Amino acid sequence: MAKKEVDVVVIGGGPGGYVCAIRLGQLKQKVICVEKDEVGGVCLNWGCVPSKALISASHNYEKAKDSAHMGLIADNVRVDVAKMQEWKSGIVKKLTGGIRGLFRGNGVELVMGNARVTSPTSVEVTLKDGTVDTIVAKNVVIATGSSTIEIPTFKFDGKQIIGAKEAVSLQEVPKRMLVIGGGVIGLELGCVYQKFGSEIVVVEATAGLLPGVDADITAVVEKKLVKHGAKIMKNAKAAGYEKNADGSVTVKIDVGGGKIESVVTDVVLVAVGMRPNGAGLGLEEIGVKVERGFVPTDKVGRTNVPTVWAIGDVSGVPMLAHKASKEGEVAAEVMAGHRAEKDWVAIPGAIFTDPEVAVVGLTETQAEEKGMNVKIGKFPFAALGRAMAVNETDGFFKVVSDAESHKVLGVHIVGPSATDLISEGALALEMHAFLEDIGLTIHPHPTLGEGMMEASMHGLGHAIHVLNR
């Protein structure tokens, strides 16, 4: 049994853990990062990045097929799934290799194995060969992320009943796909396979798709899904399934009122969310508070045991990679003796459906529930020359502001490149901007970003390219 002594041991090499470890290295801390699978975590290996690669491929495929009206004629466009998967895997390999290189460049030691916390300042790591190392550290960071939730009645078999991990690695496009869960993961991957030709059915337990997102926004996504042939079943629950002799699957759907509907499909994608990986690490045994798998922390990432920290999905919602990375930086700064804390105004959300959705800050409903008198500014992509030029005009910008002061409270976008455009909204909230700040800022023409300026001016009643209320 080898024994190592360091300043910090980080358990988990995902977007929270690897960023934390690199920042610690930059701050001259001696650090070990322990990872049981592959650096990059869920995000780089089978979550954020691979899914966006497939989304990009599906978008290009659709454009290639449907651009005749532009004078672009492409005959016999087809999908080579094996080649696409090879390309996707190449991106993942390049990014994970980049993290390993950054570890080396910043003096971070990577240890591959399963970690268990044995005291507030020690961790045991079971290596791949079965040997056990002990790491003694001044601080221990829990960055173990989250895992796909599995429904007991839909146990994954990796072929017909799958989760997101298998969905980004399918070797053929299924003729039919039923998606359980109309949230971010389900709709992103559902849109991919719909573009590649799958017949899509979405089963969502709540009254609307993308729970928590502004209803005006989600309506645009739902309309496009249905327009392209998807069946959306809301207020419905998947109750079980049977495998058929012809290789298909019959899924029983509880649609309420004692009614059960049957849907025949080829693949069932279970996408009902993620659960935090805080249990089973030895934390409870050393007195660290763990609540339903989450490890609660204070404003710098410290748990109730001062030498143990938690960042990313395991520390609480929202479960987003960029939130994990920021928390990793904050914790690293504080452990190295600098001043930092989780003092952001809002965390943006990016959803790569078709059209894209991006949000930051309060929705109109949330602001009103807080007793605020709000002013809404909206501007449609259909009124932007750039949107017409790229042939993507669905959706709009929506800016929520305080009616009296005009302070920006939230920005919500559905449409082309929404996930890139939202950064301006996030900056506006961080800087406590007002409608005038965005509206009076000259935005370049012709661009999609002009919509943010126009929506802000619409909130003031001064928009040029849309009628003011």
Stockholm file with secondary structure:
# STOCKHOLM 1.0

chainA/1-469         MAKKEVDVVVIGGGPGGYVCAIRLGQLKQKVICVEKDEVGGVCLNWGCVPSKALISASHNYEKAKDSAHMGLIADNVRVDVAKMQEWKSGIVKKLTGGIRGLFRGNGVELVMGNARVTSPTSVEVTLKDGTVDTIVAKNVVIATGSSTIEIPTFKFDGKQIIGAKEAVSLQEVPKRMLVIGGGVIGLELGCVYQKFGSEIVVVEATAGLLPGVDADITAVVEKKLVKHGAKIMKNAKAAGYEKNADGSVTVKIDVGGGKIESVVTDVVLVAVGMRPNGAGLGLEEIGVKVERGFVPTDKVGRTNVPTVWAIGDVSGVPMLAHKASKEGEVAAEVMAGHRAEKDWVAIPGAIFTDPEVAVVGLTETQAEEKGMNVKIGKFPFAALGRAMAVNETDGFFKVVSDAESHKVLGVHIVGPSATDLISEGALALEMHAFLEDIGLTIHPHPTLGEGMMEASMHGLGHAIHVLNR
#=GR chainA/1-469 SS CCEEEEEEEEECCSTTHHHHHHHHHHTTCCEEEEESSCTTHHHHHTSHHHHHHHHHHHHHHHHHHTCGGGTCCCCSCCCCHHHHHHHHHHHHHHHHHHHHHHHHHTTEEEEEEEEEEEETTEEEEEETTSCEEEEEEEEEEECCCEEECCCTTSCCCSSSEECHHHHTTCSSCCSEEEEECCSHHHHHHHHHHHHTTCEEEEEESSSSSSTTSCHHHHHHHHHHHHHTTCEEEESCEEEEEEECTTSCEEEEEEEETTEEEEEEESEEEECCCEEECCTTSSTGGGTCCCBTTBCCCCTTSBCSSTTEEECGGGGCSSCCHHHHHHHHHHHHHHHTTCCCCCCCSCCCEEECSSSCEEEEECCHHHHHHTTCCEEEEEEEGGGCHHHHHTTCCCCEEEEEEETTTCBEEEEEEESTTHHHHHHHHHHHHHTTCBHHHHHTSCCCSSCSTHHHHHHHHHHHTCCSSSCCC
#=GC SS_cons         CCEEEEEEEEECCSTTHHHHHHHHHHTTCCEEEEESSCTTHHHHHTSHHHHHHHHHHHHHHHHHHTCGGGTCCCCSCCCCHHHHHHHHHHHHHHHHHHHHHHHHHTTEEEEEEEEEEEETTEEEEEETTSCEEEEEEEEEEECCCEEECCCTTSCCCSSSEECHHHHTTCSSCCSEEEEECCSHHHHHHHHHHHHTTCEEEEEESSSSSSTTSCHHHHHHHHHHHHHTTCEEEESCEEEEEEECTTSCEEEEEEEETTEEEEEEESEEEECCCEEECCTTSSTGGGTCCCBTTBCCCCTTSBCSSTTEEECGGGGCSSCCHHHHHHHHHHHHHHHTTCCCCCCCSCCCEEECSSSCEEEEECCHHHHHHTTCCEEEEEEEGGGCHHHHHTTCCCCEEEEEEETTTCBEEEEEEESTTHHHHHHHHHHHHHTTCBHHHHHTSCCCSSCSTHHHHHHHHHHHTCCSSSCCC
//
